[in-house]
Amino acid sequence: MTITGVGGLVIKQISLSPRFERQYKKLPSEIKVVIPEKLNDLLKQPFPAGLKFEKLKGYRRPDIYTIHINGNYKISFEIVGCIAKLRCVGNHNDMDRLP
């Protein structure tokens, strides 16, 4: 079941950018095992409380959003229609420089 979020947002699918795939391969294994669970939460409910869903300020066209994986890692993505296109995964410092 897909739940409609604020403003009618529905995420039905997730796609990975080549950059995301490269960064994912370099992550510690304890982070890699958590990511599929977090992405499933994003599909179930677009604004799950535990993910700290945020729209980044200063980015428009495309709007860039982030979710928290744990205390130090985030995933950035843009939403096109009903697809969340994953752009980047990394620690907070890397994400602040280049989401």
C-alpha positions in Angstrom: 0.0 0.0 0.0 1.3 3.4 -0.9 0.4 6.3 1.4 0.1 9.8 -0.1 2.4 12.3 1.6 2.1 16.0 2.2 1.0 17.8 -1.0 -0.1 14.6 -2.7 3.5 13.1 -3.0 3.6 9.4 -3.9 6.8 7.5 -4.4 6.2 4.2 -6.2 9.7 3.5 -7.6 13.3 4.2 -6.8 16.1 4.5 -9.4 19.8 4.7 -8.9 22.2 7.1 -10.5 25.7 5.9 -11.6 27.1 8.2 -9.0 25.0 6.7 -6.2 26.0 3.2 -7.2 29.7 4.1 -7.1 29.4 5.7 -3.7 27.3 2.8 -2.4 30.1 0.3 -3.2 32.5 2.3 -1.0 30.3 2.4 2.1 31.0 0.4 5.2 29.1 -2.9 5.2 27.1 -1.9 8.4 25.7 1.1 6.4 25.0 -1.0 3.3 22.7 -3.4 5.2 20.6 -0.6 6.5 19.9 1.2 3.2 17.4 -1.2 1.7 15.3 -1.0 4.9 15.3 2.8 4.8 14.4 2.8 1.1 11.5 0.4 1.7 10.3 2.9 4.4 10.4 5.7 1.9 8.3 3.6 -0.6 5.7 2.8 2.1 5.3 6.3 3.3 6.9 9.3 1.6 7.5 11.2 4.8 8.3 8.6 7.4 9.3 10.2 10.7 12.3 8.1 11.4 14.1 9.1 8.1 14.1 12.9 8.8 12.9 13.7 5.3 14.2 17.2 4.4 14.2 19.4 1.3 17.6 21.1 0.9 17.5 24.8 0.7 19.0 26.5 -2.3 18.4 23.7 -4.7 15.6 24.2 -7.3 15.1 22.5 -10.6 15.6 19.9 -9.5 14.5 20.1 -5.9 16.8 17.9 -3.8 15.7 16.0 -0.8 17.6 14.0 1.8 16.8 11.1 4.2 19.0 10.1 7.1 20.4 6.5 7.1 21.9 6.8 10.6 23.5 9.6 12.7 26.2 10.3 10.1 25.0 9.1 6.7 22.4 10.5 4.3 20.9 9.8 0.9 20.0 12.6 -1.5 17.5 12.3 -4.3 15.1 14.2 -6.5 11.5 13.3 -7.2 10.3 13.0 -10.8 6.7 12.0 -11.0 6.4 9.0 -8.7 10.1 8.1 -8.9 12.7 8.9 -6.3 16.0 9.2 -8.3 18.8 8.6 -5.8 21.7 11.0 -6.5 24.2 10.6 -3.7 25.0 8.6 -0.5 27.6 9.6 2.0 28.3 11.2 5.3 26.8 14.6 6.3 29.9 16.6 5.3 30.1 15.1 1.8 26.3 15.7 1.3 26.5 19.3 2.4 29.2 20.0 -0.2 27.8 18.1 -3.2 24.3 16.6 -2.8 
